[in-house]
Amino acid sequence: MSNIIFMRAFLASSIGVTCAAVLALPSAAPAGAAAPDTRTVPAAPAGSAASTDLPGSTQSLPMRPLPVVSGRAAESSGQGLTEREVRPFSLVGVVWDDVDTELHGTVQVRTRAAGTDRWSDWQDLETHNAEHAADPGSAERGSGAVRGATAPLWVGDSDGVAVRVVPDPPDPQDRTGHAVSLPGGLRLELVDPGEDPRPLPVRDEETGAGDIGKPDAGEAEGTGDVAGAQAVTDGQAMTGAQLLADIRAEAGAQVLAGMQAATATLPATETGAATEAGAGTGTEAGTGTEAGAGTGTAAGTDGRTTALEPNVLPALSRAETEAQAGTESKTAAGARPYIGPRPRIITRKGWGADEKLRERAFAYTKTVKAAFVHHSATGNNYTCSQAPSVLRGIYRYHVKSSGWRDFGYNFAVDKCGNIYEGRAGGVTKPVLGAHTLGFNSNSMGIAVLGTFTKSNPPAAAVTAVSKLTAWKLGLFGANPKGKVTLVSGGGNKYKKGKKVRLNVISGHRDGFATECPGARLYKKLGSARTSSARLQGR
């Protein structure tokens, strides 16, 4: 407690002491304006503690023909692997060679809990995952590295696995009776997310903030809302280490805000200003278009997370948010900015992203007009303290297994309402994601960790979506209860070039024919829009 009191006293100290704090405190993300920053800033050092301590690994196992299943309409053996012992893993998925080939069939896995002889039942993997991807014609899509893939499934610590992929029966309308073919190059991907960073900056609503390692109480798939779930408040109790980390991050943000104000008129190459958490460096090229052509890529970037970046960006009041966003100086006299207070955000460093995995440069779109809400389809069998591991698993699966440039979503939310930075490039910037095929430009993607086809999303998660959208959409002048016109980049619901009128906060299924974000989460989006607009002061 004495350290905390000292830190609070430190924040109120003189400017001389504050300047000294620049060397002592981790830097939080400085304020970013709504428009992309086109300055060139000095390169950040490569490497980080996270990428050294949290390597993780991926096992990629080629599948083989399985024995014929008697009684099936099609005498097709399918492919898979019989039960076997493997190195430890926690997340599983299936990939194949051609990203443009769909998998028409059923994919199921069984896993063995690590260190035991207990095998799970067969669990389904979501095969319709192509709609969570980069737009057709984009550089990411055309990189040559992208593969077809199922959604990943979180299974927890495991050391045994079996998988089976069975094609659908022939189409009754197909008089040839030809069996449905499976994609070529099927492989089973087993992801070990690596160790958690310490201290873990996750607030666990169900077990008590910072109470790491205890299982969630009373939460199982299909049980509905988490019992007693309330919105995770900014003032919720934390461990001393976590509170100290938040105070340090807040101090760093205040120091950097002052430095920015003092150096705003200097050339960018002379300021030496730090970049946003996870934003790296570089110059954005291109202006961006609705359909995705001309989106900017940060050139000459390094962008590796450094030890100076915070684990957490603390929540700000609305006044502090407006000041950091620079709205007070850019808003016409008498006009009121509609920006929700910035919520607490766990940075990529906070959840342990290995920055060596992703591409070095960043891709940006022009603005953020809409937010698409998704479920990750990774299942609900995780605790909030495991959420950083789930994210590292998804991240590795997106990059190493699926061939994407980075984590696909711009943000993620767990069942306890923790908000996480997703794709790198800066939380205030219009980072081009790979989340809603055809509508990645001028939008952002939010993944709620879990599967909400038959299970209700926890109230805390829906509240977090409201808080996040109120802030991020507000930075770009978007009304959460409004409508917006976007131009499709191509998909199964809207052809390329078609202008589509959508809700500013939409579900994935609004832009693509898919079950995502699950019927139960989709039903909550109306209340999320209302809450988000209220947080903006509308």
Buried (B, 14 or more C-beta within 10 A) or exposed (E): EEEEEEBEEBBEEEEEEBEBBBEEBBBBBBBBBBEBBEBBBBBBEBBBEBBEBBBBBBBEBEBEEBEEEEEBEBEBBBBBBEEEEBEBBBBBBBBBEEBEBBBBBBBBBBBBBBEEEEBBEEBBBBBBBBBBBBBBEBBBBEEEBBBBBBBBBBBBBBBBBBBBBBBBBBEEEEEEEEBBEBBEBBBBBBBBBBEBBEBBBBBBBBBBBBBBEEEBEEBEEEEEBBEEBEBBBBEBEBBEBBBBBBBBBBBBBBBBBBBBEEBEEEEBEEBEBBBBBBBBBBBBBBEBBBBBEEBBBBEEBBBBBBEBBBBBBBBBEBEBBBBBBBBEEEEEEEEEBBBBBBBBBBBBBBBBBBBBBBBBBBBBBBBBBBBBBBBBBBBBBBBBBBBBBBBBBBBBBBBBBBBBBBBBBBBBBBBBBBBBBBBBBBBBBBBBBBBBBBBBBBBBBBBBBBBBBEBBBBBBBBBBBBBBBBBBBBBBBBBBBBEBEBBBBBBEBBEBEBEBEBBBBBBBBBBBEBBBBBEBBBBBBEBBBBBBBBBBEB
